[in-house]
Amino acid sequence: MSSTSSTQDTILKTRLIQLECHFTWALNKNDTDLTDLLNRLEEQLDLDLGREEGVARTHSCMGYVKFLLGSNTEALSNLERSVELTKSHGNDCDKLLVVAYGDLAWLYYHMGNFAECESYLNKLSEIKEKYPSVPYAEVLGEKGWTFLKFSRKYYERAKECFRKALELDPEEGEWNAGLAIALYRADDMFKDPVVIDQLRRAIATNPDDDVLKVLLGLRLAAHKKYSEAESLVEQALERSPEHPHVMRYVGKYFRNEGSVDRSIALLKRALEKVSNAGFIHHQLGLCYKKKILKLMQAGSHHTKGFEIKRAREQCIYHLEMATELKTSFIIAMNELAFQYGANRDKLKAEEMFQNTFKAAREKNEHIQSVHHCYAEFQQYCMKCEPAAIKHYTESLKINPNTYNGRKSAKSLQKIAERRIENNPRDGEAFGILGIIHKEKGEKQQAIECFEQALSFVDNEDYLTDLCELRLSLQ
């Protein structure tokens, strides 16, 4: 490279890294399954038909994904389509073009076309001169949607973007909907009042969005507000009976409320509507899991045994389909591993659990859930209580305040209390109770349990925990 070319490259790179676009948002391709993401974006195009702004935004994101997949030609085509659709809004669309122009500048830079790269950089400079007050709500909103689509690891970043966009434009429906969905997906039940309030705001600014109505219905039902929840869900299904996301979430609502057969019928219909069917198969697997539990609770005569076998076969089939269609679908892999164990295929279950642990560690996702499910497999399928205790404890220590953390604590407590009832001098059982109290931050109760444990057994871990707790209270 000549000194002139080298200087030009440096100048362009300096300008490029200051842009707001997919290339500068620190999107790590290892944090997502690019093929699955592309499938979801293509499905989004079908759902957004008639909404040019949404379609333009999706094409912009698809352009970047195509670049990551090594297809610059298709990336260019998608980005140009995004610009074309955005310009069809009319003259006042400059702020909506910022991300696509930035992506095009970067793409041409990577393609070695410095002239086109500079052309788009100049277009962006003109927009900044016209609208000097940054950041733009439009850019923050598109950034939020990108984070929301790209990976669950970016949900916090998505929330931050939508909140900043709403500070600039509080009544914008797109950003209210984005924040509501980001809050919903973060799935922190302790913050449900915040989620419910934001879903209500989002529906007020998007009265025709039936997906938002079902999401609100799901959260209201979790808080036993059944009447309003049912009204919202039935209304959404009546208005959008063929919308795949509405069908998927209504199916989940029906399953949660015990209408398993109705859920199965709806989700099977949804399978015909979507190309990206991994999530639907997962939901169907969960439906058949619930059906198995209901049949087992109803009794164990011959007919029920046949129905349970058939339901388990369907459960495994749909979970296998989910994991085939969506690679590294950790929660589906987790459930499938447990169902193999429940079906007495213990070797297959163990192999699947080890694959699930590997995928969870590689992606740094759902590790707590895998520990909890593996603990249940060890307890109920393998009848190995020491291994179950180990993995319930691992799950608890990751975070005692999550759904899986609370379930792990409850399982450990049941084990400990049963053992103490059988043997009041069971030091390990008191140690388990000490660990539960310690992880919950209940220091005095933890100290008492560890002291009692050490009066029956010698255990260095309990002694270390006890010393640390005493020091922390001084």
C-alpha positions as CSV (number, residue, x, y, z in Angstrom):
1,M,0.0,0.0,0.0
2,S,1.4,3.4,-1.0
3,S,1.8,6.2,1.6
4,T,-1.1,8.1,0.0
5,S,-3.4,5.1,0.2
6,S,-2.3,4.4,3.7
7,T,-3.1,7.9,4.8
8,Q,-6.5,7.8,3.1
9,D,-7.2,4.5,4.8
10,T,-6.4,6.0,8.2
11,I,-8.5,9.1,7.6
12,L,-11.5,6.9,6.5
13,K,-11.1,4.6,9.4
14,T,-11.0,7.5,11.9
15,R,-14.3,8.8,10.4
16,L,-15.9,5.3,10.2
17,I,-15.4,4.4,13.9
18,Q,-17.3,7.5,14.9
19,L,-20.5,6.4,13.1
20,E,-23.7,5.0,14.7
21,C,-24.4,1.7,12.8
22,H,-24.3,-2.0,13.1
23,F,-20.5,-2.1,12.4
24,T,-19.8,0.1,15.5
25,W,-22.3,-1.3,18.0
26,A,-20.0,-4.1,19.3
27,L,-22.2,-6.9,18.0
28,N,-20.2,-10.1,18.6
29,K,-21.1,-12.8,16.0
30,N,-20.2,-15.4,18.6
31,D,-23.1,-14.2,20.8
32,T,-25.7,-15.4,18.3
33,D,-26.5,-18.1,15.8
34,L,-26.3,-16.1,12.6
35,T,-28.3,-18.5,10.5
36,D,-31.1,-18.6,13.1
37,L,-31.0,-14.8,13.3
38,L,-31.3,-14.5,9.5
39,N,-34.3,-16.8,9.6
40,R,-35.9,-14.7,12.3
41,L,-35.3,-11.5,10.3
42,E,-36.7,-13.0,7.1
43,E,-39.8,-14.0,9.1
44,Q,-40.0,-10.4,10.5
45,L,-40.1,-9.1,6.9
46,D,-43.3,-11.1,6.3
47,L,-44.8,-9.8,9.5
48,D,-43.9,-6.2,8.8
49,L,-45.4,-6.1,5.3
50,G,-47.2,-2.8,4.9
51,R,-45.0,-1.1,7.5
52,E,-42.2,0.4,5.4
53,E,-40.2,1.7,8.4
54,G,-40.1,-1.7,10.0
55,V,-39.2,-3.5,6.8
56,A,-36.4,-0.9,6.1
57,R,-35.0,-1.5,9.6
58,T,-35.1,-5.3,9.1
59,H,-33.3,-5.0,5.7
60,S,-30.6,-2.9,7.4
61,C,-30.0,-5.5,10.1
62,M,-30.1,-8.3,7.4
63,G,-27.4,-6.4,5.5
64,Y,-25.1,-6.6,8.4
65,V,-25.8,-10.3,9.1
66,K,-25.1,-11.1,5.4
67,F,-21.8,-9.2,5.8
68,L,-20.9,-11.4,8.8
69,L,-21.8,-14.5,6.8
70,G,-19.4,-13.3,4.1
71,S,-21.9,-12.3,1.4
72,N,-21.0,-8.7,0.6
73,T,-23.2,-8.6,-2.5
74,E,-26.3,-9.7,-0.6
75,A,-25.4,-7.3,2.2
76,L,-25.2,-4.4,-0.3
77,S,-28.6,-5.4,-1.8
78,N,-30.3,-5.4,1.6
79,L,-28.8,-2.1,2.7
80,E,-29.8,-0.4,-0.6
81,R,-33.3,-1.8,-0.2
82,S,-33.4,-0.3,3.3
83,V,-32.4,3.1,1.9
84,E,-35.0,2.9,-0.9
85,L,-37.8,2.0,1.5
86,T,-36.8,4.8,4.0
87,K,-36.7,7.4,1.2
88,S,-40.2,6.4,0.2
89,H,-41.3,8.1,3.5
90,G,-40.8,11.5,1.9
91,N,-38.4,14.3,2.4
92,D,-38.2,14.3,6.2
93,C,-36.4,10.9,6.5
94,D,-32.7,11.9,7.0
95,K,-32.4,10.7,10.6
96,L,-33.9,7.3,9.5
97,L,-31.1,6.9,7.0
98,V,-28.2,7.4,9.4
99,V,-27.8,3.7,10.3
100,A,-28.1,2.4,6.7
101,Y,-25.7,5.1,5.4
102,G,-23.2,4.2,8.1
103,D,-23.5,0.5,7.2
104,L,-23.0,1.3,3.5
105,A,-19.9,3.4,4.3
106,W,-18.4,0.5,6.3
107,L,-19.3,-2.1,3.7
108,Y,-17.7,-0.2,0.8
109,Y,-14.6,0.3,3.0
110,H,-14.4,-3.5,3.5
111,M,-14.9,-4.0,-0.2
112,G,-12.0,-1.6,-0.9
113,N,-14.2,1.0,-2.7
114,F,-13.0,4.1,-0.8
115,A,-14.7,6.5,-3.2
116,E,-18.2,5.1,-2.4
117,C,-17.2,4.9,1.3
118,E,-16.3,8.6,1.3
119,S,-19.5,9.4,-0.6
120,Y,-21.7,8.0,2.2
121,L,-19.5,9.6,4.9
122,N,-20.2,12.9,3.2
123,K,-24.0,12.2,3.1
124,L,-23.8,11.6,6.9
125,S,-21.9,14.8,7.5
126,E,-24.6,16.7,5.6
127,I,-27.3,15.1,7.9
128,K,-25.3,16.1,11.0
129,E,-25.0,19.7,9.7
130,K,-28.8,19.7,9.1
131,Y,-29.6,18.1,12.5
132,P,-26.7,18.9,14.9
133,S,-28.4,17.8,18.0
134,V,-27.4,14.2,18.7
135,P,-28.2,11.5,19.6
136,Y,-31.3,11.0,17.3
137,A,-34.2,9.0,18.8
138,E,-34.5,7.2,15.4
139,V,-31.0,5.9,15.7
140,L,-31.4,4.9,19.4
141,G,-34.6,3.1,18.5
142,E,-33.0,1.1,15.7
143,K,-30.0,0.3,17.9
144,G,-32.4,-1.0,20.6
145,W,-34.3,-3.3,18.1
146,T,-30.9,-4.6,16.9
147,F,-29.8,-5.5,20.4
148,L,-33.2,-7.1,21.1
149,K,-32.9,-9.3,17.9
150,F,-29.3,-10.1,18.1
151,S,-28.9,-11.9,21.5
152,R,-30.5,-12.1,24.9
153,K,-27.1,-11.0,26.3
154,Y,-27.9,-7.5,24.9
155,Y,-31.3,-7.1,26.5
156,E,-29.9,-4.6,29.1
157,R,-28.3,-2.6,26.3
158,A,-31.6,-2.7,24.4
159,K,-33.5,-1.3,27.4
160,E,-31.0,1.5,27.8
161,C,-31.4,2.5,24.1
162,F,-35.2,2.5,24.2
163,R,-35.3,4.5,27.4
164,K,-33.0,7.1,25.9
165,A,-35.1,7.2,22.7
166,L,-38.2,7.7,24.9
167,E,-36.6,10.6,26.7
168,L,-36.4,12.3,23.3
169,D,-39.8,11.2,22.1
170,P,-42.0,9.8,24.9
171,E,-45.1,9.0,22.8
172,E,-43.3,7.1,20.0
173,G,-45.1,3.7,19.7
174,E,-42.0,1.9,18.3
175,W,-39.8,2.7,21.2
176,N,-42.5,2.1,23.8
177,A,-43.1,-1.4,22.3
178,G,-39.4,-2.1,22.1
179,L,-38.9,-1.2,25.8
180,A,-41.9,-3.3,26.8
181,I,-40.6,-6.4,24.9
182,A,-37.1,-5.9,26.3
183,L,-38.4,-5.8,29.8
184,Y,-40.7,-8.8,29.2
185,R,-37.9,-10.9,27.8
186,A,-35.5,-10.0,30.6
187,D,-38.0,-12.1,32.7
188,D,-37.3,-10.8,36.2
189,M,-40.5,-11.6,37.9
190,F,-39.6,-9.2,40.8
191,K,-39.9,-6.3,38.3
192,D,-43.3,-7.4,36.9
193,P,-45.1,-4.2,38.0
194,V,-42.6,-2.2,35.8
195,V,-43.1,-4.7,32.9
196,I,-46.9,-4.5,33.2
197,D,-46.9,-0.7,33.3
198,Q,-44.7,-0.5,30.3
199,L,-46.8,-3.0,28.4
200,R,-49.9,-0.9,29.1
201,R,-48.1,2.2,27.8
202,A,-46.9,0.3,24.7
203,I,-50.5,-0.8,24.0
204,A,-51.8,2.8,24.4
205,T,-49.3,3.9,21.8
206,N,-49.8,0.8,19.6
207,P,-53.5,-0.1,19.9
208,D,-53.4,-2.5,17.0
209,D,-50.4,-4.5,18.2
210,D,-52.0,-7.8,19.3
211,V,-48.7,-9.4,20.3
212,L,-48.3,-6.8,23.1
213,K,-51.8,-7.6,24.3
214,V,-51.0,-11.3,24.7
215,L,-47.7,-10.5,26.5
216,L,-49.6,-8.3,28.9
217,G,-52.2,-11.1,29.3
218,L,-49.5,-13.6,30.2
219,R,-48.0,-11.3,32.9
220,L,-51.4,-10.5,34.3
221,A,-52.3,-14.2,34.5
222,A,-49.1,-14.8,36.5
223,H,-50.5,-12.3,39.0
224,K,-53.9,-14.0,39.1
225,K,-55.6,-11.2,37.2
226,Y,-57.4,-13.8,35.1
227,S,-60.4,-11.8,33.9
228,E,-58.4,-9.0,32.2
229,A,-55.8,-11.5,31.0
230,E,-58.4,-13.7,29.3
231,S,-60.1,-10.7,27.7
232,L,-56.8,-9.4,26.2
233,V,-55.8,-12.9,24.9
234,E,-59.2,-13.7,23.4
235,Q,-59.3,-10.3,21.8
236,A,-55.8,-10.6,20.3
237,L,-56.6,-14.1,18.9
238,E,-59.9,-12.9,17.4
239,R,-58.2,-9.9,15.7
240,S,-55.0,-11.7,14.6
241,P,-55.9,-15.4,14.3
242,E,-53.1,-16.1,11.8
243,H,-50.3,-14.0,13.2
244,P,-47.6,-16.6,14.2
245,H,-46.3,-14.6,17.2
246,V,-49.9,-14.1,18.5
247,M,-50.5,-17.9,18.0
248,R,-47.3,-18.8,19.7
249,Y,-47.9,-16.6,22.8
250,V,-51.6,-17.5,23.0
251,G,-50.5,-21.1,22.9
252,K,-48.3,-20.5,25.9
253,Y,-51.1,-18.7,27.7
254,F,-53.5,-21.7,27.1
255,R,-50.8,-24.1,28.3
256,N,-50.1,-22.1,31.5
257,E,-53.8,-22.0,32.3
258,G,-54.3,-25.7,31.8
259,S,-55.9,-25.8,28.4
260,V,-53.2,-28.1,26.9
261,D,-55.2,-29.6,24.0
262,R,-56.4,-26.1,22.9
263,S,-52.7,-25.0,23.0
264,I,-51.5,-28.0,21.0
265,A,-54.2,-27.4,18.3
266,L,-53.3,-23.7,18.0
267,L,-49.5,-24.3,17.9
268,K,-49.8,-27.0,15.3
269,R,-51.7,-24.5,13.2
270,A,-48.9,-22.0,13.8
271,L,-46.4,-24.6,12.4
272,E,-48.0,-24.1,9.0
273,K,-47.4,-20.3,9.2
274,V,-43.8,-20.0,10.0
275,S,-40.5,-20.9,8.4
276,N,-38.6,-20.5,11.7
277,A,-40.5,-23.2,13.6
278,G,-37.9,-24.1,16.3
279,F,-39.7,-22.1,18.9
280,I,-43.1,-23.5,18.1
281,H,-41.8,-27.1,18.3
282,H,-40.3,-26.2,21.8
283,Q,-43.7,-24.8,22.9
284,L,-45.4,-28.0,21.7
285,G,-42.8,-30.1,23.6
286,L,-43.7,-28.2,26.8
287,C,-47.4,-28.8,26.1
288,Y,-46.9,-32.5,25.9
289,K,-44.7,-32.4,29.0
290,K,-47.7,-30.8,30.8
291,K,-50.0,-33.4,29.3
292,I,-47.8,-36.2,30.7
293,L,-47.9,-34.6,34.2
294,K,-51.7,-34.3,34.1
295,L,-52.1,-37.9,32.9
296,M,-49.8,-39.1,35.7
297,Q,-51.8,-37.2,38.3
298,A,-55.0,-38.7,37.0
299,G,-54.0,-42.3,37.7
300,S,-51.9,-45.2,36.3
301,H,-54.3,-47.7,34.8
302,H,-53.5,-49.3,31.5
303,T,-55.2,-46.7,29.3
304,K,-53.4,-43.9,31.0
305,G,-50.1,-45.7,30.6
306,F,-50.6,-45.9,26.9
307,E,-51.6,-42.2,26.7
308,I,-48.5,-41.2,28.8
309,K,-46.2,-43.2,26.4
310,R,-47.8,-41.6,23.4
311,A,-47.6,-38.1,24.9
312,R,-43.9,-38.6,25.9
313,E,-43.1,-39.7,22.3
314,Q,-44.7,-36.5,21.0
315,C,-42.9,-34.5,23.6
316,I,-39.5,-35.9,22.6
317,Y,-40.3,-35.6,18.9
318,H,-41.1,-31.9,19.1
319,L,-38.1,-31.2,21.3
320,E,-35.8,-33.0,18.9
321,M,-37.3,-31.0,16.1
322,A,-36.7,-27.8,18.0
323,T,-33.0,-28.6,18.7
324,E,-32.5,-29.7,15.0
325,L,-34.0,-26.5,13.6
326,K,-32.3,-24.2,16.0
327,T,-28.7,-25.1,16.9
328,S,-27.6,-24.5,20.5
329,F,-31.3,-24.1,21.6
330,I,-30.2,-24.6,25.2
331,I,-33.5,-24.6,27.0
332,A,-34.9,-27.1,24.5
333,M,-31.8,-29.3,24.7
334,N,-32.1,-29.1,28.5
335,E,-35.7,-30.3,28.4
336,L,-35.0,-33.0,25.8
337,A,-32.2,-34.4,28.0
338,F,-34.6,-34.7,31.0
339,Q,-37.2,-36.3,28.8
340,Y,-34.7,-38.9,27.6
341,G,-34.0,-39.7,31.2
342,A,-37.7,-39.9,32.1
343,N,-38.1,-42.3,29.1
344,R,-35.4,-44.5,30.8
345,D,-32.8,-43.7,28.0
346,K,-30.2,-42.7,30.6
347,L,-27.1,-42.9,28.3
348,K,-28.8,-40.6,25.8
349,A,-29.9,-38.3,28.5
350,E,-26.4,-38.0,30.0
351,E,-24.9,-37.4,26.6
352,M,-27.5,-34.6,25.8
353,F,-26.9,-33.0,29.2
354,Q,-23.1,-32.9,28.6
355,N,-23.8,-31.3,25.2
356,T,-26.1,-28.8,26.9
357,F,-23.6,-27.9,29.6
358,K,-21.0,-27.3,26.8
359,A,-23.3,-25.1,24.8
360,A,-24.4,-23.1,27.8
361,R,-20.8,-22.5,28.9
362,E,-19.7,-21.5,25.4
363,K,-22.6,-19.1,25.0
364,N,-22.6,-18.1,28.7
365,E,-26.3,-18.6,28.8
366,H,-28.9,-20.6,30.8
367,I,-26.1,-22.2,32.9
368,Q,-28.3,-22.0,36.1
369,S,-31.2,-23.6,34.3
370,V,-29.0,-26.5,33.1
371,H,-27.6,-27.2,36.6
372,H,-31.2,-27.2,38.0
373,C,-32.5,-29.6,35.3
374,Y,-29.5,-31.9,35.6
375,A,-30.1,-32.0,39.4
376,E,-33.7,-33.1,38.9
377,F,-32.5,-35.7,36.4
378,Q,-30.0,-37.0,39.0
379,Q,-32.6,-37.0,41.8
380,Y,-35.6,-38.5,40.0
381,C,-34.2,-40.5,37.1
382,M,-30.8,-41.6,38.3
383,K,-31.8,-41.7,42.1
384,C,-28.4,-40.2,42.9
385,E,-29.0,-37.7,45.7
386,P,-25.4,-36.6,46.2
387,A,-25.1,-35.5,42.5
388,A,-28.5,-33.8,42.8
389,I,-27.4,-31.9,45.9
390,K,-24.2,-30.8,44.1
391,H,-26.1,-29.4,41.1
392,Y,-29.0,-27.8,43.0
393,T,-26.3,-26.1,45.0
394,E,-24.4,-24.9,41.9
395,S,-27.7,-23.5,40.6
396,L,-28.5,-21.8,43.9
397,K,-25.1,-20.2,44.0
398,I,-25.4,-18.6,40.6
399,N,-28.4,-16.5,41.8
400,P,-30.8,-17.4,44.6
401,N,-33.4,-14.8,43.5
402,T,-34.2,-16.2,40.0
403,Y,-36.9,-18.8,39.2
404,N,-34.4,-21.6,39.0
405,G,-32.5,-20.3,42.1
406,R,-35.7,-20.4,44.2
407,K,-36.7,-23.9,42.9
408,S,-33.2,-25.2,43.7
409,A,-33.4,-23.8,47.2
410,K,-36.8,-25.4,47.7
411,S,-35.5,-28.8,46.5
412,L,-32.4,-28.6,48.7
413,Q,-34.6,-27.7,51.7
414,K,-36.9,-30.6,51.2
415,I,-33.9,-33.0,51.0
416,A,-32.3,-31.6,54.1
417,E,-35.5,-31.6,56.2
418,R,-36.3,-35.2,55.2
419,R,-32.8,-36.3,56.1
420,I,-33.0,-34.5,59.5
421,E,-36.4,-36.1,60.2
422,N,-34.8,-39.5,59.6
423,N,-31.6,-38.6,61.5
424,P,-31.5,-35.6,63.7
425,R,-27.7,-35.8,63.8
426,D,-27.2,-35.6,60.0
427,G,-24.5,-32.9,59.8
428,E,-24.5,-32.7,56.0
429,A,-28.3,-31.9,56.1
430,F,-27.7,-29.0,58.5
431,G,-24.8,-27.9,56.2
432,I,-27.2,-27.8,53.2
433,L,-29.6,-25.6,55.2
434,G,-26.6,-23.4,56.1
435,I,-25.7,-23.0,52.4
436,I,-29.3,-22.1,51.6
437,H,-29.4,-19.4,54.3
438,K,-25.9,-18.1,53.3
439,E,-26.8,-17.7,49.6
440,K,-30.1,-15.9,50.6
441,G,-28.1,-13.5,52.7
442,E,-29.6,-14.8,56.0
443,K,-26.3,-14.7,57.9
444,Q,-27.5,-15.5,61.4
445,Q,-29.5,-18.5,60.4
446,A,-26.6,-19.7,58.3
447,I,-24.2,-19.5,61.2
448,E,-26.6,-21.5,63.4
449,C,-26.9,-24.2,60.8
450,F,-23.2,-24.4,60.1
451,E,-22.5,-24.6,63.9
452,Q,-25.0,-27.4,64.2
453,A,-23.5,-29.2,61.2
454,L,-20.0,-29.0,62.6
455,S,-21.2,-30.4,65.9
456,F,-21.9,-33.7,64.0
457,V,-19.3,-33.7,61.1
458,D,-15.8,-32.4,60.3
459,N,-16.2,-30.3,57.1
460,E,-13.6,-27.7,56.0
461,D,-16.1,-26.0,53.7
462,Y,-18.6,-25.5,56.5
463,L,-15.9,-24.2,58.8
464,T,-14.7,-21.7,56.2
465,D,-18.2,-20.5,55.5
466,L,-18.9,-20.2,59.3
467,C,-15.7,-18.1,59.8
468,E,-16.5,-15.8,56.8
469,L,-20.0,-15.2,58.1
470,R,-18.8,-14.5,61.7
471,L,-16.2,-12.0,60.3
472,S,-18.8,-10.3,58.1
473,L,-21.0,-9.6,61.2
474,Q,-18.2,-8.1,63.3
